[in-house]
Amino acid sequence: MIIPKKLQYGDEVRIIAPSRSASILSEEGIEKAKSKLKELGLVVTFGKHVFKSDLQHSSSIELRLSDLHEAFQDPNVKGILTAIGGFNSNDLLPHVDYESIRKNPKVFCGYSDITALATAITTKTDLITYSGPHFSSFHMEQLQDYQFEYFRNCLMQSDSYRIEPSLAWSDDAWFLDQENRNLESTKWKVYNEGQTKGKLYGGNLCTLNLLQGTSYLPNLENTILFIEDDEMTIPETFTRDLTSLLQSAGKINGLVIGRFQRESNMTEEHLLFLLDKLPILKSVPVLYDVDFGHTQPIFTFPIGGKIELKSKDNQIKMIHF
C-alpha cells in the first residue's frame, strides 16, 4: 500500500465537494472550521466549484471531477478534505483519473457518502485514504478535542498509536445549537473476544455496498471491517446490508461497528439479535458502539491501512497508516 506523505505545519489543504455542495455550510461555520485547522498549521483553500449547487444540492460530474483532479495534481496541495457527505460520490467512479492520483499521492479524508470514492481510490491505486472528519466537522465546538487529536495522530505523524474511547458522545444537531448539547458517557462494547492484525477497510455500510459487483470494491477476505450507518437505516435494512457485505467478503478477520444514531432505532437488543444470526462473527473479534460514524466525536482511520484489534481489551492500534 502507498502511504501518502503526512501533513506538516504550513501545508495547504484543499477543500472539495465530491458529493453534496459546500453551499450548505454557513459563513460562520466555514470560518470556524478554517480557524480550527489553522491551529494545526494548515492553510485552507477551496476548489473552484465547491459552492455550485444543483437540484439535488450537488453539482455536475464534470465540475466535481475537475476539483478532485486539480487537487491531486496541484503540487502545492498536500492534503484534500471533503466539505461534507451526501448521496452521489459514486457518480464519479467511472470517470476518475486513477493513474493521475496514483502518481500524485496525498492525504484524502472524509466519511459517510465519501466512502464510495475513498474506497475506489484505494482499490484502484493502492493509496491509503482516510475515513475521518469532513472540513465541516471542524465547525463543531464541544467534543472537538477528541476528533482533533485522532485526526492529527493519523494524518500528521507516523508512529503507531492506540485509539482510546472518547469520554463522552452525542447525537444532537450541534450545527444548529452548539451550546445545548446532550452528552452521554462512552462505552465501547465487546460482542466477541479475540485479537487479530490485518488490513482495514470500511466506512458507511450502505455506501460501501454500492460498490458490490464493480471493480471498485477491494478483496475483503481476511480484512478487518469497520462499518457504520446513519439515521436513515433501521435494524432490518442494516441486517440486510451487513449480511450482503459479509457474503461478498467471505472470511473476515474482525469487525468493528460504529455507534448508531438514535433515529435509526437500532437498540442493543436489535444489534445483538442480528449479530447472533451471522456464524462468522462467533469466530472473530467484534466490537460495537465505537467512536466513528454519524454520532460525535469520531476518530480517523486508514482505508487500506494495517491495524491490530484486541476486542477483549477494547484495543485498536494503528500500525501502518
Stockholm file with secondary structure:
# STOCKHOLM 1.0

chainA/1-321         MIIPKKLQYGDEVRIIAPSRSASILSEEGIEKAKSKLKELGLVVTFGKHVFKSDLQHSSSIELRLSDLHEAFQDPNVKGILTAIGGFNSNDLLPHVDYESIRKNPKVFCGYSDITALATAITTKTDLITYSGPHFSSFHMEQLQDYQFEYFRNCLMQSDSYRIEPSLAWSDDAWFLDQENRNLESTKWKVYNEGQTKGKLYGGNLCTLNLLQGTSYLPNLENTILFIEDDEMTIPETFTRDLTSLLQSAGKINGLVIGRFQRESNMTEEHLLFLLDKLPILKSVPVLYDVDFGHTQPIFTFPIGGKIELKSKDNQIKMIHF
#=GR chainA/1-321 SS CBCCCCCCTTCEEEEECSSSCGGGSCHHHHHHHHHHHHTTTCEEEECTTTTCCCTTSSCCHHHHHHHHHHHHHCTTEEEEEESCCCSCGGGGGGGCCHHHHHHSCCEEEECTTHHHHHHHHHHHHCBCEEECCCTGGGGCCTTHHHHHHHHHHHHSCCSCEEECCCSEEBCSCTTTCSSSCCCEECCCEEEECCEEEEEEEEEEHHHHGGGTTSTTSCCCTTCEEEEECCTTCCHHHHHHHHHHHHHHHCSCSEEEEEECCGGGTCCHHHHHHHHHTCGGGGSSCEEEEEEEESSBCCCCEEETCEEEEEGGGTEEEEEEC
#=GC SS_cons         CBCCCCCCTTCEEEEECSSSCGGGSCHHHHHHHHHHHHTTTCEEEECTTTTCCCTTSSCCHHHHHHHHHHHHHCTTEEEEEESCCCSCGGGGGGGCCHHHHHHSCCEEEECTTHHHHHHHHHHHHCBCEEECCCTGGGGCCTTHHHHHHHHHHHHSCCSCEEECCCSEEBCSCTTTCSSSCCCEECCCEEEECCEEEEEEEEEEHHHHGGGTTSTTSCCCTTCEEEEECCTTCCHHHHHHHHHHHHHHHCSCSEEEEEECCGGGTCCHHHHHHHHHTCGGGGSSCEEEEEEEESSBCCCCEEETCEEEEEGGGTEEEEEEC
//
